[in-house]
Amino acid sequence: MLDLRVICKKQQAGLESITDPNIIKSLTKYEDTVNDAYQGRLLFELIQNARDAAYKAGMSSCIVICMEGDTVYVGNTGGPFDEKGITAMTRLGVSDKSDNKTIGHKGIGFKAIQEYTSTPKIITRFGSIVFDKTELHKKLQEKFPGDFIKIATVPLFYYPHYHEKRIEHTNAMLDQCDTVIEFNFNKDKTPDQFIDKFREISNEELILLQNIESISFYSDTFNQTTTFSYIGDQVTVNNNETFEIISFTAPVLIPDDVYEKLSEKEQELFESDREIDLKVVFRLENGLPLIEPNSKLYLFYPLEMESGFPYKIHSYFSCNPQRTSITESPLNNLIFDKITELQIERVFPYLKSKGKKEELLQFVAFLRKDKKLTLLYNSYLQKIREQKFIWVEHLQDYYSPEEIILCDKDAYSFLKNYTINNKNLLVINNDTSQWLADNFNVSTLNEFILRA
């Protein structure tokens, strides 16, 4: 049985060894920085934690969110908190997530809860862990008289307390949960704001988490249950919205020469498992993939970077703790190469199997959206140069860029049955034709070429 009293006392004992009050104040500044960086992400962070607990327990998670007035309960099935998990919540840069298949970043995500509350509780079947600055404020005033007059200078998570409240003492809808997070809203937050944030979470984000069976939200004004069913590569949400997830058939592993070049933190993340998760996600309509302009890169949560490709790309990108942007890393360079391989080996054949002919070129073309992705764009162009992804209607087949020449409709109607300089004629829209010309030097038929 988990003895939360002992765990809390062990965490509290760390205060005795601190002789400089500035150390405590620096913890508060760090918490404030995390709070600012994770604004608006609390719900997704809590869902991530639930997913990770389920992954470690080898099961799917059911997540239940209940609102009773100004009190919120977020519960989940899956592995319950252990001592390592609690330590991760109370210390900086410490994590119980020992491999790359769990998502959270060193216990930081939970600390985003400060945006909504100053007294969060982690409730288990053995009691609760309570975070409240008031008790630590008293201890610090005794230990460092005059240095901690303002409670705002006190960190929230450093000094956990035990409480007897167990899951059975909460809402009946949470009875099957292994862990429940409880909190009351700060004065500047309202239930309606919390509901709005929940509604903002997209199904695309949730399906990438996997290991989630359902998410239910209960309140006096808003009730919703979202279910997820998994059949092969397809994920269906609420039996009416389906996505296709394309990935490699074999694991993608980080080779030794790349691993040796990774930063210490990156090596730690992949120490026990070198596998890279890499997925392309298509939204389906009537069983067919849709083009989605302005799609972003994902590390489960969408980064603030558009990929330039008309579909979502997810992988274990090396990025900043806020997950807003990727960093320069040999890991990302490897991922860029693997993205191109995935597109050629799996995405292009998949789109052809779905009957994408003229439209295939629209899926293949991209826009250069971010300079940090230059290596990806260049690798992609180099490797698809000889690929056959351009549909020529009158020949009923796909051709590579070097096998075609562009023309207008009038020329096509007269000359389509002929080859010009051993190239087949093609009529496409201006944007795509310009992309072919810019990236593959595809020529356009003109009087000079005809004379030649």
N, C-alpha and C positions, 0 to 999 in steps of 0.2 A: 504494500500500500504506500502511496506517495505521502510522505509526511511534510506537509506544507509549512508547518510551524518551524521545523528544523531548517528547511530551505530558506525561509525568510530570515531567521536568525543568522544563518551563515552569510547571507547577502548583506545584512545590516552590520555584521562584524567588520566589514571593510572600512567603515567610517572611522574606527578606532585608529587605524594606521595613517590616516591623513592628518598632516600637521600644517599644511598650507591651505587657507581658505580659498585661495585663487584656483586651486584644483577643482573644487566644487563649483565655483562660478564658471569655470571653463566648460564643465559638463552641461551647465544650463545653457551656455551660448551654443554649444553643439546641438542640444535638443531644439533650440530655437531655429537654428539653421536647417535642421532636418524638417521641422514643421513648416518652414517657409518653402522649402524645395518640394515637399510632398502635398502642397495645398490641393485639395479637391480629389485626392486619390485614396482616401481612407477606406471606402467600401471595397474598392478593388484590392487593396492591400490585405484586408481581412479575408476576402475570398481566396486570394493567393495562399494565405496561411492555412486556410481550410484544405485547399487542394494539396498542399505539401504534406499536411498531416495524413491525408488519405493515401497519398502516394507511398509514404513511408510505411503505412499499415497494409499496403497491398490491396487496397479496396477503393471503391468510388465513394464520394462524399455527398451527403445531402446537407444543404446549408439552409438554415432557418433564421430569418430576421423578423423580430417582433418589436413593435413600438407600443408602449403603454404610456400615454401622455408624453412627458418629456424623458422617459426612460427607454433606452434601446437595448435589446438583447440580440447578439449575433452568435448563433450556435452552429456547430457542425459535427457530423460523425467523422470517424477517422481516428488516427492515433491520438490519445490524450496528451496533454502537456507532461513532460518529464522535467527533471532538474535542469538538464541542458537547455531545454526550451525556455524555462523561466530565467536562467542566467542570460540568455540571449536578449530577453526583453529588458533586463535591468542594467546591462553593461553595453559599452560602445564597442563596435567592431568585433563582437563575439557572436558566433552563429552555431545553432545545432544542426544546420543544413549542410551535411558533410559531402554532398556530391552535386554534380551539375544538373541533375534532374529535378531538384527542388529549386524554387524560384526566388525566394526572398533574399534580400541583400543584408546579411549580417544583423538581423533583428531590427533593421532601421524602419521597415514599413510600419510595424505596430506603433512606433513612436509618432506616426502621423495622426494618431488619435487625439493629440493635443489640440488639433484644429477644432474639435467638437466638444471636448470635455477636459476637466482638470482632475477627475476622480474615476479613472477606469478600473474595472475589476475583471480578473480572469477567474471564472468559476468552473470548478471541476466537481467530480463526485466525492472528493475528499475535503472540500472546503474551497476557500477563495484566496487569491492574491490581490491585494488592494494597493493602488498607487494614489498617494495623497501628499501634497507638499507640506501640509500643516504639521504633521508629526516630525518630519525631518527639519522643518523650520525651527521647531522648539529645541531639538537636539543641537542644531548648529548654533543657535543663540547661546546655549549653555557652553558649547565647546569653543566658540569663537565670539565672545561678547562684542557687540557693536558692528560686526562684519556682515551680519545677515538680518538687518532690520526689515528689509523689504522681502516679502515672500516671493516676489518675481525673480529674485536672484537664486532661488533654490531649484535644483533639478527635480523632475517629477519621478523618474523611473529608478533612481539610484537606491532608494530605501523602501522596499516592498514590505507590506504588513499582511499578517494572516487574519482571515475572518472565517467564521464558521459556516457561512452561507454556502449551500451546495446546489447542484443543478436541480434537484428535486424541490428546492424552495423557489424556483423561478416559474415561468409560464409553462403550462402543461404541454404546449406545443414543442417544448424543448426537451422533453423527457428522454428522447432517444439520442440526444447529442452527447458527445464525449467532452466537449469544451464549449463554454459560453463566455462571450465578452459582454459585459454590462457597462453602460455609462449613462450619465445624465447630461443633457445639452448645456453648454456654456450659454451665458446670457445673450450673446450675439448670434446664436444659432437657433433655428426653428425646425420642427418636424417636417414642414413643407420643403425646406432647403435640403434636408437629408433625403427625402423621397425623390426630389428632382435629381440629386446626384446618382441615386440608384438607377433612375430611368436613363441616365446618360451612358451607362455601361453597355457597350454593344455586344451583340451575340458573337461577333467575330473574335472579340477578346476572350470571351468565355469558352468558346470551343477550343481555343489553343491551349487552355489550361488542362483540358481533358480530366479524367478522374473525377468529374463532377456529374452526378446523376440528376440533381435538381437544386433549384434555388427558390425558396418561398419567402415572400414578404407579406407580413400581416400588420395592419394598422386600422384605425377607425375610418380613415379616409381613402386608403389605397391598399388593395390586396392583389397579389400576382404570384403565380407559380410558373417557373420556367423549367421545362424538362429537356433532357438531352439523351438521344438514342444514337448508338454507334453501330453502323453496319459497314464492314469493310473500310474503305477510305472516306465514306460519307458520314456526316454528322447532321442529324435532323433536330431542329429546335422546335418544341411544341407541336410536333407533327405537321408543321406547315412551312418551315424555312430550312432549306438544305444547303450544305456546303460540301465541297469536295476538297480533301486534303491530299496533296501530292507530295510524296517523299521518296527517298531511295529505298530500294528493296533490301539492301544490305546496310549495316551500320557504317557511319562515317566516323573515322577515328583520327585523332590528332597524331601525326607521325612524330617520332622522337626528335627529328631535327627542328620541327616547329615548336614542340613542347619546350625544348631547351631555351628557346628565345623568348618565351613568355615571361611576363612579370611574375614576381613571387606570389601575388594574390591570384593571378590567373592559374598558375601551376597548382596552387592549393585547391582551387575549385575543381580542377580536372585530375587531381592526384589519384583518386580511386577509380575513375572512369573517364577514359579519353574520348568517349562518344560525343559527337556534336548533333544536336537536334536541328533539323533543317526541313522546312515545310513551305510549300506554296499553297495558298488557299484561294479557291474560286467559289463565289456565290453562284448557285444554280437557279435557273428559272426554267420550268418544264424539263428538267433534267439536263439542261445545257448551261455551260459556263458563261458568265456575263463579263463584259469589259467594265472595269471600275477605275476610272481616271483618278488621279491624286491619291493613289493608295500609298500607305506608309510602310516603313519597316517596323517589324514587331519583335520585341523580346517579351512575348506574352502580352505585355502592355505596349500600346503603340508608342514608338519613339516620335519625337517632333521632327521627323525627317520623311519626306516623300521619296519613295524609291525611284520614281520615274516610270516604273512598269505598271501596267493596268491590272495588277492583281497584288494581293498581299504576300509579303515574304517574311517568314519568321525564322530566326535562328538565335544561337547563343552569342550574339554580338557582344564584343567587349565595349562597354559604354560607361558613362559617368554614373555615379550612384543614383542620380535622379532619373536615369533612363530617358533623357531627353535627346541625347546625341551619342554617336559612336566615337570611340577614341582611335588613335593610331596604334595598331597592334598587329603582330604577325598572325594572331588568331583571326582578326577580321580579314586579312589578306587571304588566308586559307579559306575562310567562309565564302569570300567573293568568288574564288575559283570553283568551289563546290556548287554555288548557286548556278553558275553557268553550266556546269555539268548536269545539274538537275534539270535545268531548262531544256537542254539538248536531249538528254537520255529519257526523260519522263514527261516533261510538260508538253513539248512539241508533239510527240506521239499521242499523248492523251487528247490534245486539242484536235488532231487529225481524226482520232477515233470517234470524236463527237461531231464529226461532219463539218468542221470549220475549214472552209476553202478560202474564198477571198478574204474572209474575216481573220484568218490566221495571221496575216501580216500585221493587222492592228494589235494582236496580242504580242507579236514579236517586237514591234517597234517600241521605243522608249524615248523619254525626254530626259535630258541631263538636268536633274533637279538640285544636286548638291555636290560641291567640289570634293567632299570627303568620299564620294562614291566613284570618283574618276577611275580608280583601278578596276572596280567592278564593271563599269561601262566599257573600258578598253579591252578587258579580258573577254567580255561577252561578244563584242564586235569581232575580235580576232577569231574566236572559236566558231561563230555561226556563219562566217563568210562563205564557207563551202556547203552549208546546210541548205536543204531544199524546203523552203517555207513560203514560196511565192506561187500562188495558184494561177495558172493560165487556163482560162475557161475553155477556149476552143480546142485545147490539147488535152483537157481533163487530167492535168497532172501538176505536181509541184516542181518548181525549179529554184536554183540558187541565184543570187544576185548577178553573178557573172554570166548567167545564161539568158538574161533578158535585156530588152531595151524599151524605154518608155516612149509613148506616143499619144496623140490626141485621138478622139473617137473617130474623126473622119479618116485619118490615116489607117487606123485599125480596121475599119470596115473594108478598105480596099486591099490591105496588105497582110491581114492576119494569117493567111495561109502560107506566107513566105517567111524566111529567116533573113535578117539583116545582119551581115557580118557574123553569121552563125549564131545570132541571138533571136529569141522569140519576142514578139511584140506584146506589150502590156499597157492597159489603160487603168490608172488608179487616181485617187484624189491628190490634190496638190500637196497636202501636208505629208502624206506617206511617201509620195514620189520624191519630195525634197529630202526626206530622211534617207532614202535609198541613195540618192545622188551624193549627199554629204558624207555618208559613212561607207559607201561601197563604190563610189565613182560610177554609178549606173548612168549611162548616157540617155539622152532624149533624142528621138528621131528628128532630124531637120534636113534641110536641102543639101547641106554639105555632106552629111553621112550618106544620103541617097546617091549623090554624085560619086562618092568614093566607092 
